[in-house]
Amino acid sequence: LIVEQAAYDVTYYDLAVALDPADSTITGTLRMDARVVAPAAVVALDLDTLLAIESVSLTDLESAVPLPFRRSGGRVFVDLPYTKQPGDALSLTLEYGGRPRVAPRPPWDGGVQWTTTPAGAPWIATSNQMIGADVWWPNKDHVSDKPDSMRIHVTVPDPLVVAANGRLERTTDNGDGTWTYHWF
């Protein structure tokens, strides 16, 4: 754990991802809510180097404020507009995407599996027990910090079905040949 990650405690994630089996890509938006526990002018999240960050915004103010960020290996360093103090709220929204790492030997060597069923239908799975969830979405990927709760919204082409941890809240027919599964 580095100092830019130790400075905050994640309380909630809201992750929306769209999976495209035709080209093995993912696009997503993550909102992370946290509580600052040490003075922080810069915070860091983890995201695999194969995925690109499109934008980062501070969303705990009245309006979203775009923030500068830089990558160093599998870390994303976000410069805050002022030093947050212990007890302050921190809410960041990150837009990202790309072609995630393919699992070479799931579940031992993790990543995303893009395969097909015996009938030829697409089948997608993540294996991230050892490698970490940052192989497919940005997060504070450290065992010392788990969110209090999380929502995940996964959009896939029909007829794919999404299974995830938690409770399925609803499904949405997007009217464009895709469905979104909303899990909490």
C-alpha positions in Angstrom: 0.0 0.0 0.0 1.4 3.3 -1.0 0.8 6.6 0.8 -1.6 7.9 -2.0 -3.8 4.9 -1.3 -3.4 4.8 2.4 -4.8 8.4 2.6 -8.4 7.3 1.9 -10.9 4.5 2.9 -13.3 3.4 0.2 -16.9 3.3 1.3 -18.7 2.6 -1.9 -18.2 1.8 -5.6 -20.7 2.2 -8.4 -19.3 0.5 -11.5 -21.0 0.5 -15.0 -19.4 -1.6 -17.6 -20.3 -2.6 -21.2 -18.7 -5.8 -22.6 -18.4 -6.3 -26.3 -17.6 -10.0 -27.2 -17.2 -9.1 -30.9 -13.9 -7.3 -30.2 -13.2 -8.4 -26.6 -13.4 -4.8 -25.3 -14.8 -3.2 -22.2 -15.9 0.4 -21.6 -16.8 1.7 -18.2 -17.5 4.3 -15.6 -16.6 4.0 -12.0 -17.7 6.2 -9.2 -15.7 5.8 -6.0 -16.9 7.3 -2.7 -14.3 7.4 0.1 -13.5 9.0 3.4 -10.1 10.8 3.7 -8.0 9.5 6.6 -4.8 11.4 6.1 -4.1 14.7 4.3 -4.1 14.0 0.5 -3.3 16.2 -2.5 -2.9 13.2 -4.7 -4.7 9.8 -4.5 -4.0 6.6 -6.4 -6.1 3.8 -7.8 -5.0 0.6 -9.5 -5.8 -0.2 -13.2 -4.1 -2.7 -15.5 -1.8 -1.1 -18.0 -3.8 -2.5 -20.9 -6.8 -0.3 -20.1 -6.9 3.4 -20.8 -8.3 6.1 -18.5 -10.4 8.6 -20.6 -11.1 11.1 -17.8 -11.2 11.6 -14.1 -13.5 14.0 -12.3 -14.0 15.1 -8.7 -17.7 14.6 -8.1 -18.1 15.5 -4.4 -18.7 19.1 -5.2 -21.8 20.8 -6.6 -20.6 20.1 -10.1 -18.0 17.7 -11.5 -14.5 19.1 -11.8 -12.2 17.4 -14.3 -8.9 16.4 -12.7 -5.4 15.9 -14.1 -4.0 12.4 -13.7 -1.0 10.4 -14.7 -0.2 6.7 -15.1 2.8 4.9 -13.7 2.6 1.2 -14.5 -0.6 -0.2 -13.1 -1.3 2.9 -11.0 -3.4 6.0 -11.7 -2.3 9.1 -9.7 -5.0 11.7 -9.5 -4.2 15.3 -8.6 -6.8 16.8 -6.3 -7.6 20.6 -6.7 -6.8 21.1 -3.0 -5.4 19.0 -0.1 -8.2 16.9 1.4 -8.2 16.6 5.2 -9.1 13.7 7.4 -12.8 13.3 7.6 -13.4 14.9 4.2 -15.5 13.1 1.6 -13.8 12.1 -1.6 -15.9 11.1 -4.7 -14.1 10.4 -8.0 -15.6 9.3 -11.3 -13.3 7.6 -13.9 -14.2 6.8 -17.5 -12.0 4.0 -18.9 -11.9 1.3 -21.5 -9.9 -1.0 -23.8 -9.1 -4.6 -24.4 -8.4 -6.2 -21.0 -5.8 -8.8 -20.2 -6.8 -12.3 -21.3 -6.5 -14.9 -18.6 -3.7 -17.2 -19.7 -4.6 -20.0 -17.3 -7.8 -19.2 -15.4 -8.4 -19.2 -12.5 -4.7 -19.4 -11.5 -3.4 -16.8 -13.9 -6.1 -14.2 -14.1 -7.7 -11.8 -16.5 -10.8 -11.9 -18.7 -11.9 -15.0 -20.6 -13.6 -14.4 -23.9 -14.7 -17.7 -25.2 -17.8 -19.5 -26.6 -20.1 -22.3 -25.4 -20.2 -25.6 -27.2 -23.2 -24.1 -29.1 -21.1 -21.2 -30.2 -22.7 -18.5 -27.9 -20.3 -15.9 -26.4 -19.2 -16.6 -22.8 -17.2 -14.1 -20.7 -15.8 -14.5 -17.3 -13.3 -12.7 -15.0 -10.6 -14.5 -13.0 -9.0 -12.1 -10.6 -8.5 -13.9 -7.3 -4.7 -13.6 -7.5 -4.1 -10.9 -10.0 -6.7 -8.4 -8.6 -9.9 -6.8 -9.9 -7.9 -3.9 -11.4 -7.4 -6.3 -14.3 -10.8 -5.2 -15.6 -11.9 -2.1 -13.5 -10.2 0.8 -11.6 -10.1 0.4 -7.9 -8.1 0.5 -4.7 -6.9 -3.1 -5.1 -5.6 -3.7 -1.6 -6.8 -6.3 0.9 -6.7 -3.7 3.7 -9.6 -1.7 2.2 -13.0 -3.2 1.2 -16.0 -1.0 0.4 -19.1 -1.0 2.6 -21.1 -1.8 -0.5 -21.1 -1.7 -4.3 -23.4 -1.5 -7.3 -22.4 -3.0 -10.6 -24.3 -2.4 -13.9 -23.1 -4.7 -16.7 -24.3 -4.2 -20.2 -24.1 -7.1 -22.7 -25.5 -8.1 -26.0 -28.7 -10.1 -26.0 -29.0 -13.1 -25.2 -26.1 -13.0 -22.8 -27.0 -13.1 -19.1 -24.9 -11.5 -16.3 -24.2 -13.3 -13.0 -22.4 -11.4 -10.3 -21.9 -11.2 -6.6 -24.7 -9.8 -4.5 -28.4 -9.3 -5.3 -29.9 -8.7 -8.8 -32.0 -5.5 -8.5 -33.3 -5.4 -12.0 -32.6 -5.8 -15.7 -33.1 -3.2 -18.4 -33.8 -3.8 -22.0 -31.8 -0.9 -23.7 -33.7 -1.2 -27.0 -30.5 -1.6 -29.0 -30.0 -5.3 -28.7 -28.3 -5.0 -25.3 -29.4 -5.6 -21.7 -28.1 -4.1 -18.5 -28.0 -6.2 -15.3 -28.0 -4.1 -12.1 -26.5 -5.9 -9.1 -26.0 -4.6 -5.6 
